[in-house]
Amino acid sequence: MNSGNCIKTLCILSLTVLCTGLPAQDRDTLVLSLDEALEIGRQQSLDSKESMNTLRIAYWQYRNYKAGLYPNISLDGTIPSLNRSLSSYQQSNGVYKFVRNNYLTEDIAVNVTQAIPFTGGTLRLQSSIQRMDQLGQSNVGSFLTIPFALRLEQPLLSYNPYKWDRKIEPVRYEKSRTEYVADMENVNITTVTCYFDFLMSVSQRKTTLQNLETAKRLYSIALEKADMGLLSRSELMQLHVSMLNAESKLIEAEHDYSQKMHILRNHLGLDDTVEIVPQLPYAKSLENIDSGIIWEKALSNNPLYKDFEVRLLEAEENMVKAKRERLPDISLNVAVGNTGSDQKFLQSYTGLQNLQVASIGVSIPILDWGRRKGNFELARSQYSLLKDKVAKEENDFRESVRTLISNIMDQPRLLELSHSADSIAQERYSIALEQFTLGDIGVIDINYAEQEKDAARQNYISQLYLSWLFYYNLRYVTLYDFDNHRDLVFDEETIKFR
């Protein structure tokens, strides 16, 4: 295990202990960075578990397909079968007579069945033995043995499902593997969104608390100025309303804080008693990402193209199947081997006779009121429609990549501007507080400065969020790690399917 994996493992263990292993009074607060939240999300979020279960289903579907290509060995038998009944029997004069059946049979057979993918037929190797005992006064028993028989069942003009499975199933499984990698990046996107939503709520809660304290202090100062005749009653009432509004906003911020923390805890699979303390992360650098690499990886790695391939193959399969159903159904059945019969078991394997069976079955459609033709035209139209849809979806995907590249190119500058605006707005508000205390500005100016300060801080956090969101959207679209310069691939060694 490399050092990076060791650090991640220790991080998860530490957080798990904090969340689940300690008494309630010792685990009320969890200081959580964005990197730690991302790691927890990948390991134990409900979305990651759902993605794993989806991949596990795809894996076993593919295993079932592979198993169907190998010989299937079965042991079949009836031990025993008793028949005591009456059945009709036509005599030589044409008169029917009921005769009594009274016998006991046992049979057992070993069958080795192998599908023939290239032709769509089935090859079966069989070895069987059957014993029949006539009950009653005769009490005669005999054996029927087939030491060896090779049977071929081969449709000649029919649709071959094995051929299409060989085309589709490997692509479908590869699509599932790449979709799992993309789903894990989508888990990262959800984690980033939940984390920053909560971080924004924490910032808003802190800001509204500070604004309420400031509003109370300004109102107290205003009361003193009003007593001295330095402030009008209208301005005093305006500051009183501002203080009441600040208290109302704090109550709303508390509700939003609780809701956003619950959403984050629920996504990460953390205990409801945990009080999360998020940390303001650094800005995610997007400056050195080459747009050429983005296009190259998006067009080669994104699972959307595997999805296109699977859907087109399935539509083509349906069209070929409908076309073949318009042809006569001709099937060839051939069996060769040997067989023997005797009252004694060992003697039934001597003096064997040839077993030869051959038949050709034919079913020719004569009148179906255009149903087969309609099915074929329907399948062909659906295939044409799907090709148009795929072309449109590809154009939409390319446009989304262009938009993402444009956002990534502009994001560093927008983040820089929002950071500068936040610093200036905070400083301006501090100056405005001093000026109001000295009586140099009025109520309107201090309220406007407060609004600018709050908006600038929220905008800065939003730009931080976008820098991380764009980065993980980029990984989701390209399945490429731009930090370590490598493709994000499915690591089957880390996944346990059993």
RODO-2510 file (C-alpha; in nm, 4 decimals, decimal comma):
residues 498
     n   res          X          Y          Z
     1     m     0,0000     0,0000     0,0000
     2     n     0,1441     0,3391    -0,0994
     3     s     0,1685     0,6381     0,1317
     4     g    -0,1326     0,8135    -0,0252
     5     n    -0,3587     0,5167     0,0410
     6     c    -0,2247     0,4882     0,3965
     7     i    -0,3086     0,8506     0,4676
     8     k    -0,6587     0,8070     0,3227
     9     t    -0,7172     0,4929     0,5272
    10     l    -0,6031     0,6606     0,8492
    11     c    -0,8284     0,9557     0,7706
    12     i    -1,1324     0,7335     0,7268
    13     l    -1,0567     0,5365     1,0416
    14     s    -1,0140     0,8524     1,2446
    15     l    -1,3380     1,0010     1,1182
    16     t    -1,5255     0,6756     1,1740
    17     v    -1,4068     0,6641     1,5340
    18     l    -1,5123     1,0232     1,5831
    19     c    -1,8537     0,9555     1,4321
    20     t    -1,9441     0,6130     1,5676
    21     g    -1,6938     0,4772     1,8149
    22     l    -1,6961     0,7343     2,0958
    23     p    -1,9566     0,8309     2,3554
    24     a    -2,1990     1,1046     2,2549
    25     q    -2,0378     1,3705     2,4709
    26     d    -1,7008     1,3089     2,3013
    27     r    -1,8238     1,3113     1,9397
    28     d    -2,0586     1,6067     1,9224
    29     t    -1,8251     1,8095     1,7010
    30     l    -1,6439     1,6989     1,3857
    31     v    -1,4069     1,9417     1,2152
    32     l    -1,4305     1,8383     0,8510
    33     s    -1,2234     1,9598     0,5575
    34     l    -1,3390     1,9282     0,1981
    35     d    -1,0760     1,6639     0,1183
    36     e    -1,1922     1,4544     0,4144
    37     a    -1,5558     1,4927     0,3100
    38     l    -1,4683     1,3765    -0,0431
    39     e    -1,2925     1,0673     0,0911
    40     i    -1,5831     0,9783     0,3215
    41     g    -1,8266     1,0308     0,0346
    42     r    -1,6372     0,7894    -0,1877
    43     q    -1,6140     0,5278     0,0867
    44     q    -1,9506     0,5244     0,2621
    45     s    -2,2075     0,7519     0,1007
    46     l    -2,5342     0,5977    -0,0128
    47     d    -2,4632     0,7104    -0,3708
    48     s    -2,1300     0,5246    -0,3770
    49     k    -2,2947     0,2098    -0,2400
    50     e    -2,5662     0,2329    -0,5039
    51     s    -2,3020     0,2660    -0,7754
    52     m    -2,1222    -0,0399    -0,6388
    53     n    -2,4410    -0,2472    -0,6403
    54     t    -2,5139    -0,1396    -0,9977
    55     l    -2,1636    -0,2473    -1,1005
    56     r    -2,2031    -0,5777    -0,9145
    57     i    -2,5238    -0,6501    -1,1105
    58     a    -2,3448    -0,5746    -1,4389
    59     y    -2,0539    -0,7987    -1,3375
    60     w    -2,2730    -1,1002    -1,2688
    61     q    -2,4726    -1,0436    -1,5857
    62     y    -2,1472    -1,0534    -1,7783
    63     r    -2,0337    -1,3627    -1,5862
    64     n    -2,3593    -1,5354    -1,6793
    65     y    -2,2998    -1,4503    -2,0432
    66     k    -1,9439    -1,5901    -2,0287
    67     a    -2,0654    -1,9048    -1,8515
    68     g    -2,3121    -1,9643    -2,1348
    69     l    -2,0205    -1,9969    -2,3792
    70     y    -1,8726    -2,2968    -2,1957
    71     p    -2,0024    -2,6578    -2,1970
    72     n    -2,2896    -2,7220    -1,9603
    73     i    -2,2836    -3,0631    -1,7887
    74     s    -2,5997    -3,1981    -1,6314
    75     l    -2,7218    -3,5225    -1,4798
    76     d    -3,0871    -3,5975    -1,5535
    77     g    -3,2911    -3,8931    -1,4380
    78     t    -3,6181    -4,0413    -1,3238
    79     i    -3,5865    -4,2726    -1,0257
    80     p    -3,8359    -4,4356    -1,0398
    81     s    -4,1476    -4,3981    -1,2590
    82     l    -4,4418    -4,6305    -1,1948
    83     n    -4,7169    -4,6721    -1,4556
    84     r    -5,0300    -4,8699    -1,3762
    85     s    -5,2974    -4,7567    -1,6201
    86     l    -5,5132    -4,8496    -1,9148
    87     s    -5,4368    -4,7381    -2,2683
    88     s    -5,6024    -4,7981    -2,6039
    89     y    -5,4547    -5,0482    -2,8455
    90     q    -5,5711    -5,1080    -3,2068
    91     q    -5,5798    -5,4716    -3,3067
    92     s    -5,5189    -5,6103    -3,6545
    93     n    -5,8907    -5,6165    -3,7316
    94     g    -5,9138    -5,2438    -3,6607
    95     v    -6,0946    -5,2790    -3,3302
    96     y    -5,9598    -5,0866    -3,0342
    97     k    -5,9012    -5,2632    -2,7085
    98     f    -5,7904    -5,1299    -2,3735
    99     v    -5,4846    -5,3024    -2,2326
   100     r    -5,3333    -5,2640    -1,8905
   101     n    -4,9917    -5,1072    -1,8380
   102     n    -4,8034    -5,2280    -1,5360
   103     y    -4,4367    -5,1407    -1,5373
   104     l    -4,1644    -4,9594    -1,3486
   105     t    -3,8912    -4,7565    -1,5214
   106     e    -3,5732    -4,5865    -1,4072
   107     d    -3,3478    -4,3821    -1,6302
   108     i    -3,0436    -4,1615    -1,5890
   109     a    -2,8466    -3,9625    -1,8439
   110     v    -2,5374    -3,7444    -1,8516
   111     n    -2,5625    -3,4525    -2,0964
   112     v    -2,2849    -3,2213    -2,2094
   113     t    -2,4355    -2,9257    -2,3967
   114     q    -2,2310    -2,6716    -2,5904
   115     a    -2,3682    -2,3681    -2,7704
   116     i    -2,2094    -2,2892    -3,1083
   117     p    -2,1883    -1,9071    -3,1165
   118     f    -2,0783    -1,8827    -3,4789
   119     t    -2,3783    -2,0734    -3,6181
   120     g    -2,6399    -2,0377    -3,3445
   121     g    -2,6752    -2,4127    -3,3049
   122     t    -2,6445    -2,6471    -3,0074
   123     l    -2,4227    -2,9542    -2,9797
   124     r    -2,5149    -3,2151    -2,7194
   125     l    -2,3146    -3,5191    -2,6097
   126     q    -2,5246    -3,7755    -2,4223
   127     s    -2,4780    -4,1044    -2,2435
   128     s    -2,7836    -4,2726    -2,0857
   129     i    -2,9242    -4,5904    -1,9439
   130     q    -3,2857    -4,6960    -1,8880
   131     r    -3,4340    -5,0001    -1,7157
   132     m    -3,7913    -5,1203    -1,7528
   133     d    -3,9472    -5,3866    -1,5282
   134     q    -4,2764    -5,5474    -1,6260
   135     l    -4,4663    -5,5996    -1,3039
   136     g    -4,7081    -5,8788    -1,2377
   137     q    -4,6783    -6,2429    -1,3316
   138     s    -4,4187    -6,1952    -1,6086
   139     n    -4,1846    -5,9861    -1,3941
   140     v    -3,9479    -5,9296    -1,6874
   141     g    -3,6873    -5,6544    -1,6803
   142     s    -3,4496    -5,5203    -1,9455
   143     f    -3,1969    -5,2406    -2,0025
   144     l    -3,1756    -4,9854    -2,2844
   145     t    -2,8363    -4,8164    -2,3079
   146     i    -2,6971    -4,5349    -2,5186
   147     p    -2,3235    -4,5298    -2,4387
   148     f    -2,2608    -4,2473    -2,6792
   149     a    -2,4793    -4,0113    -2,8812
   150     l    -2,3888    -3,6817    -3,0432
   151     r    -2,6799    -3,4566    -3,1342
   152     l    -2,6775    -3,1358    -3,3378
   153     e    -2,9640    -2,8879    -3,3437
   154     q    -2,8949    -2,6212    -3,6034
   155     p    -3,1314    -2,3516    -3,7309
   156     l    -3,0307    -2,2662    -4,0872
   157     l    -3,1879    -1,9275    -4,1649
   158     s    -3,2903    -1,8052    -3,8200
   159     y    -3,1590    -1,5134    -3,6162
   160     n    -2,8445    -1,6079    -3,4195
   161     p    -2,8621    -1,4618    -3,0644
   162     y    -2,5129    -1,5897    -2,9733
   163     k    -2,3528    -1,3820    -3,2486
   164     w    -2,5087    -1,0609    -3,1188
   165     d    -2,4313    -1,1437    -2,7569
   166     r    -2,0644    -1,1734    -2,8545
   167     k    -2,0848    -0,8220    -3,0001
   168     i    -2,2929    -0,6534    -2,7319
   169     e    -2,2127    -0,8081    -2,3925
   170     p    -1,8401    -0,7154    -2,3741
   171     v    -1,9222    -0,3565    -2,4755
   172     r    -2,2092    -0,3424    -2,2252
   173     y    -1,9815    -0,4593    -1,9417
   174     e    -1,7082    -0,2149    -2,0394
   175     k    -1,9724     0,0569    -2,0407
   176     s    -2,0757    -0,0447    -1,6866
   177     r    -1,7156    -0,0291    -1,5681
   178     t    -1,6604     0,3203    -1,7082
   179     e    -2,0010     0,4313    -1,5787
   180     y    -1,8952     0,3197    -1,2303
   181     v    -1,5868     0,5410    -1,2510
   182     a    -1,8034     0,8284    -1,3746
   183     d    -2,0575     0,7640    -1,0975
   184     m    -1,7835     0,7932    -0,8365
   185     e    -1,6896     1,1300    -0,9841
   186     n    -2,0559     1,2233    -0,9636
   187     v    -2,0408     1,1312    -0,5936
   188     n    -1,7542     1,3814    -0,5638
   189     i    -1,9687     1,6457    -0,7352
   190     t    -2,2551     1,5818    -0,4925
   191     t    -2,0164     1,5984    -0,1976
   192     v    -1,8730     1,9303    -0,3164
   193     t    -2,2236     2,0715    -0,3636
   194     c    -2,3480     1,9580    -0,0218
   195     y    -2,0292     2,0757     0,1484
   196     f    -2,0367     2,4235    -0,0025
   197     d    -2,4121     2,4576     0,0527
   198     f    -2,3468     2,3926     0,4193
   199     l    -2,0385     2,6167     0,4190
   200     m    -2,2459     2,8956     0,2643
   201     s    -2,5086     2,8449     0,5329
   202     v    -2,2431     2,8556     0,8063
   203     s    -2,1058     3,1791     0,6628
   204     q    -2,4547     3,3271     0,6361
   205     r    -2,5325     3,2263     0,9950
   206     k    -2,2105     3,3827     1,1187
   207     t    -2,2727     3,6976     0,9154
   208     t    -2,6307     3,7405     1,0368
   209     l    -2,5148     3,6949     1,3971
   210     q    -2,2491     3,9625     1,3510
   211     n    -2,4989     4,1888     1,1770
   212     l    -2,7435     4,1504     1,4667
   213     e    -2,4739     4,2415     1,7202
   214     t    -2,3726     4,5387     1,5059
   215     a    -2,7366     4,6455     1,4607
   216     k    -2,7897     4,6391     1,8385
   217     r    -2,4752     4,8425     1,8933
   218     l    -2,5718     5,0975     1,6256
   219     y    -2,9222     5,1261     1,7671
   220     s    -2,7772     5,1915     2,1118
   221     i    -2,5542     5,4635     1,9679
   222     a    -2,8522     5,6044     1,7761
   223     l    -3,0545     5,6288     2,0957
   224     e    -2,7813     5,8396     2,2522
   225     k    -2,7615     6,0614     1,9424
   226     a    -3,1390     6,0987     1,9357
   227     d    -3,1365     6,2112     2,2986
   228     m    -2,8814     6,4769     2,2051
   229     g    -3,0845     6,5822     1,9033
   230     l    -2,8205     6,4650     1,6568
   231     l    -3,0398     6,2021     1,4908
   232     s    -3,3918     6,2295     1,3545
   233     r    -3,6732     6,0046     1,4741
   234     s    -3,7086     5,8625     1,1221
   235     e    -3,3439     5,7488     1,1172
   236     l    -3,3808     5,6046     1,4680
   237     m    -3,6849     5,4058     1,3596
   238     q    -3,4987     5,2859     1,0507
   239     l    -3,2159     5,1502     1,2690
   240     h    -3,4736     4,9849     1,4954
   241     v    -3,6282     4,8115     1,1928
   242     s    -3,2799     4,7053     1,0777
   243     m    -3,2176     4,5464     1,4166
   244     l    -3,5489     4,3579     1,4032
   245     n    -3,4784     4,2432     1,0475
   246     a    -3,1339     4,1224     1,1542
   247     e    -3,2895     3,9125     1,4298
   248     s    -3,5414     3,7663     1,1839
   249     k    -3,2640     3,6813     0,9373
   250     l    -3,0687     3,5061     1,2129
   251     i    -3,3676     3,2802     1,2865
   252     e    -3,3943     3,1956     0,9153
   253     a    -3,0201     3,1350     0,8984
   254     e    -3,0399     2,8941     1,1940
   255     h    -3,3073     2,6897     1,0163
   256     d    -3,1084     2,6844     0,6926
   257     y    -2,7946     2,5856     0,8864
   258     s    -2,9678     2,2836     1,0439
   259     q    -3,1187     2,1742     0,7120
   260     k    -2,7944     2,1996     0,5145
   261     m    -2,5967     2,0156     0,7829
   262     h    -2,8529     1,7347     0,7805
   263     i    -2,8233     1,7060     0,4016
   264     l    -2,4437     1,6822     0,4245
   265     r    -2,4535     1,4289     0,7089
   266     n    -2,7101     1,2188     0,5254
   267     h    -2,5024     1,2176     0,2057
   268     l    -2,1844     1,1172     0,3903
   269     g    -2,3620     0,8554     0,6017
   270     l    -2,2679     1,0239     0,9316
   271     d    -2,4546     0,9973     1,2592
   272     d    -2,7275     1,2537     1,3214
   273     t    -2,5683     1,3581     1,6501
   274     v    -2,2504     1,4796     1,4816
   275     e    -2,2069     1,8569     1,4676
   276     i    -2,0020     1,9277     1,1546
   277     v    -1,7636     2,2220     1,1468
   278     p    -1,6599     2,2844     0,7826
   279     q    -1,3342     2,4507     0,6877
   280     l    -1,3074     2,7107     0,4143
   281     p    -1,1011     2,5305     0,1458
   282     y    -0,8400     2,6742    -0,0807
   283     a    -0,9340     2,7590    -0,4372
   284     k    -0,8953     2,4745    -0,6831
   285     s    -0,6419     2,5755    -0,9464
   286     l    -0,7712     2,5502    -1,3049
   287     e    -0,5080     2,7617    -1,4771
   288     n    -0,2787     2,4945    -1,6239
   289     i    -0,5434     2,2658    -1,7754
   290     d    -0,5001     2,2184    -2,1497
   291     s    -0,8256     2,2374    -2,3471
   292     g    -0,6797     1,9971    -2,6049
   293     i    -0,6445     1,7263    -2,3398
   294     i    -1,0016     1,7934    -2,2278
   295     w    -1,1343     1,7281    -2,5797
   296     e    -0,9137     1,4240    -2,6308
   297     k    -1,0143     1,2558    -2,3043
   298     a    -1,3818     1,3533    -2,3266
   299     l    -1,4167     1,1920    -2,6692
   300     s    -1,2220     0,8775    -2,5774
   301     n    -1,3043     0,8116    -2,2097
   302     n    -1,6607     0,9272    -2,1525
   303     p    -1,9034     0,6340    -2,1067
   304     l    -2,1572     0,8144    -2,3234
   305     y    -1,9856     0,6752    -2,6342
   306     k    -2,0027     0,3187    -2,5006
   307     d    -2,3713     0,3806    -2,4358
   308     f    -2,4128     0,4950    -2,7971
   309     e    -2,2415     0,1797    -2,9204
   310     v    -2,4575    -0,0523    -2,7074
   311     r    -2,7831     0,1171    -2,8050
   312     l    -2,6996     0,1106    -3,1764
   313     l    -2,5975    -0,2555    -3,1619
   314     e    -2,9193    -0,3479    -2,9810
   315     a    -3,1294    -0,1594    -3,2372
   316     e    -2,9393    -0,3258    -3,5227
   317     e    -2,9931    -0,6648    -3,3569
   318     n    -3,3680    -0,6042    -3,3408
   319     m    -3,3701    -0,5072    -3,7074
   320     v    -3,1787    -0,8199    -3,8142
   321     k    -3,4028    -1,0384    -3,5980
   322     a    -3,7181    -0,8919    -3,7558
   323     k    -3,5687    -0,9386    -4,1026
   324     r    -3,4815    -1,3039    -4,0393
   325     e    -3,8317    -1,3741    -3,9092
   326     r    -3,9630    -1,3015    -4,2600
   327     l    -3,7660    -1,6009    -4,3965
   328     p    -3,8690    -1,9685    -4,3750
   329     d    -3,7738    -2,1331    -4,0462
   330     i    -3,5554    -2,4315    -4,1357
   331     s    -3,3855    -2,6396    -3,8686
   332     l    -3,1538    -2,9378    -3,8974
   333     n    -3,1500    -3,2071    -3,6290
   334     v    -2,8883    -3,4826    -3,6517
   335     a    -2,7915    -3,7522    -3,4012
   336     v    -2,5273    -4,0244    -3,4341
   337     g    -2,4083    -4,2798    -3,1803
   338     n    -2,4751    -4,6342    -3,0694
   339     t    -2,7315    -4,8152    -2,8570
   340     g    -2,7980    -5,1559    -2,7108
   341     s    -3,0541    -5,3544    -2,5129
   342     d    -3,0526    -5,6686    -2,2980
   343     q    -3,1998    -5,8138    -1,9830
   344     k    -2,8572    -5,8005    -1,8210
   345     f    -2,6806    -5,4735    -1,7541
   346     l    -2,3338    -5,5646    -1,8876
   347     q    -2,4755    -5,7454    -2,1886
   348     s    -2,6637    -5,4304    -2,2918
   349     y    -2,3251    -5,2721    -2,3701
   350     t    -2,2257    -5,5518    -2,6077
   351     g    -2,3502    -5,6054    -2,9582
   352     l    -2,4276    -5,2354    -2,9925
   353     q    -2,6179    -5,1069    -3,2922
   354     n    -2,5835    -4,7787    -3,4747
   355     l    -2,8018    -4,4868    -3,3678
   356     q    -2,8705    -4,2500    -3,6537
   357     v    -3,1369    -3,9814    -3,6575
   358     a    -3,1711    -3,6990    -3,9091
   359     s    -3,4536    -3,4566    -3,9713
   360     i    -3,5081    -3,1190    -4,1354
   361     g    -3,7932    -2,9130    -4,0025
   362     v    -3,9490    -2,6427    -4,2186
   363     s    -4,1935    -2,3644    -4,1278
   364     i    -4,2868    -2,1270    -4,4111
   365     p    -4,5029    -1,8195    -4,3458
   366     i    -4,7808    -1,7972    -4,6021
   367     l    -5,0291    -1,5423    -4,4731
   368     d    -4,9747    -1,3228    -4,1683
   369     w    -5,1477    -1,0038    -4,2893
   370     g    -4,8196    -0,8148    -4,3093
   371     r    -4,7216    -0,8655    -3,9430
   372     r    -4,3634    -0,9786    -4,0147
   373     k    -4,3103    -0,7000    -4,2661
   374     g    -4,4547    -0,4500    -4,0185
   375     n    -4,2181    -0,5715    -3,7452
   376     f    -3,9213    -0,5299    -3,9773
   377     e    -4,0228    -0,1807    -4,0895
   378     l    -4,0823    -0,0838    -3,7261
   379     a    -3,7372    -0,2086    -3,6229
   380     r    -3,5736    -0,0318    -3,9187
   381     s    -3,7514     0,2954    -3,8371
   382     q    -3,6493     0,2677    -3,4715
   383     y    -3,2887     0,2128    -3,5768
   384     s    -3,2952     0,5230    -3,7985
   385     l    -3,4581     0,7270    -3,5212
   386     l    -3,1960     0,6096    -3,2721
   387     k    -2,9126     0,7146    -3,5036
   388     d    -3,0619     1,0649    -3,5206
   389     k    -3,1002     1,0742    -3,1411
   390     v    -2,7411     0,9607    -3,0910
   391     a    -2,6170     1,2306    -3,3273
   392     k    -2,8164     1,4939    -3,1362
   393     e    -2,6961     1,3675    -2,7973
   394     e    -2,3367     1,3751    -2,9215
   395     n    -2,3782     1,7349    -3,0380
   396     d    -2,5292     1,8268    -2,6996
   397     f    -2,2380     1,6579    -2,5242
   398     r    -1,9831     1,8436    -2,7339
   399     e    -2,1598     2,1720    -2,6590
   400     s    -2,1548     2,0956    -2,2855
   401     v    -1,7797     2,0328    -2,3105
   402     r    -1,7315     2,3668    -2,4885
   403     t    -1,9303     2,5435    -2,2167
   404     l    -1,7311     2,3714    -1,9445
   405     i    -1,4014     2,4693    -2,1080
   406     s    -1,5189     2,8292    -2,1347
   407     n    -1,6161     2,8340    -1,7664
   408     i    -1,2836     2,6837    -1,6662
   409     m    -1,0903     2,9422    -1,8652
   410     d    -1,2810     3,2305    -1,6999
   411     q    -1,2964     3,0926    -1,3468
   412     p    -0,9475     3,1932    -1,2209
   413     r    -1,0107     3,5591    -1,3081
   414     l    -1,3612     3,5565    -1,1577
   415     l    -1,2248     3,4040    -0,8377
   416     e    -0,9544     3,6690    -0,8179
   417     l    -1,2080     3,9480    -0,8668
   418     s    -1,4471     3,8087    -0,6047
   419     h    -1,1623     3,7745    -0,3528
   420     s    -1,0577     4,1361    -0,4074
   421     a    -1,4186     4,2544    -0,3847
   422     d    -1,4654     4,0641    -0,0586
   423     s    -1,1535     4,2183     0,0982
   424     i    -1,2522     4,5699    -0,0119
   425     a    -1,6143     4,5295     0,1019
   426     q    -1,5064     4,4076     0,4471
   427     e    -1,2667     4,7011     0,4863
   428     r    -1,5253     4,9497     0,3592
   429     y    -1,7808     4,8249     0,6100
   430     s    -1,5355     4,8703     0,8959
   431     i    -1,4695     5,2267     0,7819
   432     a    -1,8447     5,2908     0,7442
   433     l    -1,9028     5,1775     1,1049
   434     e    -1,6454     5,4245     1,2287
   435     q    -1,7893     5,7049     1,0144
   436     f    -2,1417     5,6385     1,1408
   437     t    -2,0194     5,6450     1,4997
   438     l    -1,8591     5,9845     1,4306
   439     g    -2,1729     6,1046     1,2512
   440     d    -2,0116     6,1439     0,9100
   441     i    -2,2605     5,9161     0,7273
   442     g    -2,6265     5,8290     0,7695
   443     v    -2,8314     5,5145     0,8148
   444     i    -2,8770     5,4511     0,4442
   445     d    -2,5020     5,4472     0,3840
   446     i    -2,4287     5,2035     0,6676
   447     n    -2,7071     4,9697     0,5535
   448     y    -2,5785     4,9757     0,1963
   449     a    -2,2231     4,9028     0,3133
   450     e    -2,3510     4,6069     0,5153
   451     q    -2,5389     4,4648     0,2171
   452     e    -2,2310     4,4976    -0,0046
   453     k    -2,0168     4,3272     0,2578
   454     d    -2,2555     4,0313     0,2909
   455     a    -2,3004     3,9937    -0,0858
   456     a    -1,9250     4,0084    -0,1480
   457     r    -1,8554     3,7312     0,1065
   458     q    -2,1255     3,5036    -0,0344
   459     n    -2,0035     3,5686    -0,3886
   460     y    -1,6472     3,4772    -0,2911
   461     i    -1,7600     3,1466    -0,1380
   462     s    -1,9712     3,0825    -0,4499
   463     q    -1,6666     3,1323    -0,6705
   464     l    -1,4656     2,8947    -0,4489
   465     y    -1,7445     2,6426    -0,4923
   466     l    -1,7462     2,6853    -0,8700
   467     s    -1,3706     2,6261    -0,8903
   468     w    -1,4166     2,2856    -0,7236
   469     l    -1,7408     2,2092    -0,9066
   470     f    -1,5874     2,2780    -1,2473
   471     y    -1,2854     2,0646    -1,1614
   472     y    -1,4906     1,7586    -1,0671
   473     n    -1,7275     1,8149    -1,3568
   474     l    -1,4175     1,8087    -1,5722
   475     r    -1,3100     1,4763    -1,4192
   476     y    -1,6635     1,3418    -1,4661
   477     v    -1,6682     1,4359    -1,8352
   478     t    -1,3150     1,3184    -1,9198
   479     l    -1,2499     1,0438    -1,6610
   480     y    -0,9038     1,1944    -1,6313
   481     d    -0,7086     1,3004    -1,3210
   482     f    -0,5598     1,6381    -1,4124
   483     d    -0,3582     1,6551    -1,0898
   484     n    -0,1721     1,3265    -1,1461
   485     h    -0,2024     1,3264    -1,5278
   486     r    -0,3542     0,9800    -1,5661
   487     d    -0,6812     0,8237    -1,6763
   488     l    -0,9367     0,7348    -1,4107
   489     v    -0,9850     0,3619    -1,4713
   490     f    -1,1755     0,0862    -1,2992
   491     d    -0,9497    -0,1040    -1,0582
   492     e    -1,0986    -0,4512    -1,0324
   493     e    -0,8462    -0,5581    -0,7684
   494     t    -1,0015    -0,3179    -0,5154
   495     i    -1,3568    -0,4424    -0,5779
   496     k    -1,4970    -0,7586    -0,4196
   497     f    -1,7898    -0,8927    -0,6187
   498     r    -1,8577    -1,1901    -0,3927
***
